[in-house]
Amino acid sequence: MIQSKKEGVIIKEHIIELQKKFEQIKRMGWIENSHPRYRNAGLLFEALIGKKGDSFSIPDYYEVEIKTHRQDGQFPITLFHFSPISHITKVPPCQYLVEQYGYKNHISGPYKILYANITYQKKKSIASQFKLELGVNEIKKQLELHVYDNKNQLLETSTIIWPFEGIKEKLNNKLKIMAYIEYQRLYENKQEYFRYTNINFYYLTNFENFLQLIKQGKIKISLNIGVHKEGERMGEVYDHGAAFRIWSYNLPKLFKKK
């Protein structure tokens, strides 16, 4: 979609506005995170700029998606969540995955869970029983979950998929413009504090770059499928969604920095 001159001016105003709000928050220094609702630096920052609620489908601040990241860079950045689909399974894909390939541990008790980072053409062992890897099918235009047994015999190739069109929709709806905010964390006297230090704005390049980063192993998919351990839904599968993640130093390969 071609952006009009008026739309471009409005977007620029929103970016300047967010920049000013960030500078105000930065000047506050260490900020006590005393509200139980704001479980992390991202939620606290959004509260400080007056954002209410959250959405997985639209950006956080007008046209700008906000990503907060700890300055020491211990963890990758979640670009977006996109649960897989299936045209084959009779149950929801994530329920199928945990039933077929999940495992039990000391935390899940009698229930199966499935936590795994999936990478292109790199097999990930799951509880010493199966191996999972990410495949790219450019003919069918989809990412695929490939499943192997412990002898590297292929069991499944296209039962669980992520269509290219769905990924493009996520990128274009959420990540055309991204504000990347760095913060520091302090835990003192049983109290958590955050200090926001830097902000940079990034503009999405194109899907071809995204796909190339998948093939290079620089974007991975994290499966986070757990189970309700109490209440009326105890024992039921809950799906955190498949998270598409990238390390901060690879951002310039997917985005152009302002």
N, C-alpha and C positions, 0 to 999 in steps of 0.2 A: 504494500500500500504506500502510495506517494504521500509524503507529509507536506501539508500546506505551510506557507510562510508564517501564517498566524499561529498554527499549531506549534511550529518550531520556536516561536517567541514565547509562547505559554510554557513549553517544556523548559526552556532556558530560565524563565522566571522561577519555576518550581525548584530547579537545581540550585539556583542562587539562594532561594529561601531556605532550602535544606542545609546548604553550606553555612548560612548565618546561624541557624539553630544549633548546628554542630559546634560552631565556635563558642556559642554561649554555654553549651554543656561542657565543653573542654575547659573553659575558665572556672568551672565549678570544682575542678580537681577531683579528689577522691569522693565518690558518692556512695553512701550507705545503701545497700540493697536490703531493706528491712521488710518489704512486702512479700508474703509467700507466693503471691500470684506471679511475680516477676522472677522466674526460676533461673534466668541467665542474663547475660549482658545485653543480648539482643532485645529481649522483652522489656528490660528496664529502659533502654534507649528509646524504644518506640513509645513507651509511656511518657518519657520526658519531652518528646516532641508533640505529644497530644494525640497519638494514634490510638484508636479504639478498635478492639477486635483484631482478627487476623484472617487471612484468606490464602488458600493454596493456589488460587487461580488468577489473582490480580496482584500487581506490585504493592509494596507497603506504603509508598508515599507518592500519590499521583502516578506518574509514569516510572518512578524510580523504585527498584527493588533494593532493600537495605540488607547488607550482609555484615554482621559483626564478627570479628575474628581476633582471638587472643594474640597479642603481639609476639609471643615466643613461638607461634606457629606450630603447636604440638599436634593439631588435628587438621584434616582436610576440610574444605568448605563444601557444604551441601548446596548445589546449584538449584535443584528442585526435587520433588518427590513425584514418582509416576509408577503406580502399581501395574504389574504386568497383566496381560489379558490372555485368554485361551479360547480357541474355538473347538477344543477337544474335551476338556475336563467337564465332569458333571457337577462339580462343586467349584466355588470361587478359586482362582489360581493359587492364592496364598494358602488357602486351606489345603489344597491338593499338595502343594510343596511341603508343608509341614507334616502332613500325614505320610507322604511317600519318603521324604528324605530328612525329616526332622530328627532331633535327638533329645534325650533327657539329660539333665545335669542336677547338681545339688540345689540350684536355685529354682528350677522349674518343677522339681518334685516328680509326680507321676505323669506330667504332661510334656508333650514334645514341643520344642521350639526350633527356630532356624535363624541363626545369625551368621552371615557370610559375606565377604567382600568378593565380588565376581569381576574378573578381569578378562580382557580379550585374549583368547588362545593361551590362557595360563590356568591350568587345572588347580582348583582349590579343594583340598581334602575335607570332607565333612564327617566328623566322628569316626574316622577310619573305616567308613563303609562305602561312601560315594565320593565322586569328584565332580565339581561344577566349574564350568567356564563360560565365558561370554562369546557368542558368535555374531558375526555380521553377515546378513543375507541381503546383498544389494539387488538381487533379482526380485525377491519378494518384498524388498524395502522394509526390513525389520531387523531388530536385534533379537537374538535367540538365546535361551538358556540351554546349554548342552550338558547332558548328564552322563557320567561314566561310572562303571563299577570300579573296584579296586584293581582290576587287571587291565584298566584302560579300555574296556569294551564299551562302545557307545550304546547307551540305553535310550536317550531321547535327544531330538535336535530342535523340534519346533512346537512342542506342546505349550511352552510358556514363551511369550513374545512381547516385545515393545515395538509397535509400529513406528516407522519414521515420521509419519504425519502427526502422531500424538506427541512425539518428542519435539517436533518443530513448533507445534502449538504451545507447548510449555515454554520453550525458549522465547518465542515471539510475544507471548502474553505476559511473561514474568521478567525476562532478563534483557530486554532491549537496552535498558540503561540500569547500571548497578552502582550503588554507593557502597564502597568497600571501606569499612570502619574498623580501625585497630583499637584495641583496649588492653589495659593491664588489670590484673586481679590481685586483691590483697585480702587475706583472711586473718583477722586479728581479734583476739578476745571473743571467739565464737561468733564473729560478725563478718559478713562478706562486704567488700567494697570494690567498686569499679572506677577506673579512670580512662576516659576516652581520649586518645592521643592523635590519631590521624584519620583523614578522610580523603579518598580518591574516587573519581567517577570513571566508569568504564562503559564502553559502548560495544554491544554484541556485533561480531563480524558476520558469520554465516554458518549454516548447518554443515557445510562441507568441512570446515575447520573442526567443528564439534566431532564429526564422524572420524576424522583423521586422528584426533586426540583419543578417541575410543580405541582405535586400532594400535595406537602407540602405548596403550596402557596408562595414559595420563588422566583419563576419566574412568572411574570405576563405579560399579553399582553395588550398594550395600543393601542386602536383604535383612530386614528386621521384623521377624514374625514371632510374636510371643503368645502368651496365653493369660487370660484373666484368672487370677489366683484367689479371688474372693468375691463375695456378693452373688447376685442372682445369675450372673454370667460366668461364674467360676467354671473353668475348663474349656471355655470357648476361645477360639483363635482370635487374636486381634492383630491387625496389620498396620504397622507404622508406615507402610509404603516403601517402595524401593527408592533409595536415595542415590542420586547421581552426584558423585563427589570428585573434587579436584583440589590439588594442593595450590596454595596461594601463588607460588612462584611460576605456576603454569597459566595463570590468568591472562597474561599478555598474549598467549597463543590462541585464546578464544575471544578476547576483547581488545578493543583499542582504548588506551588510556587517554582521558581528556587532557 
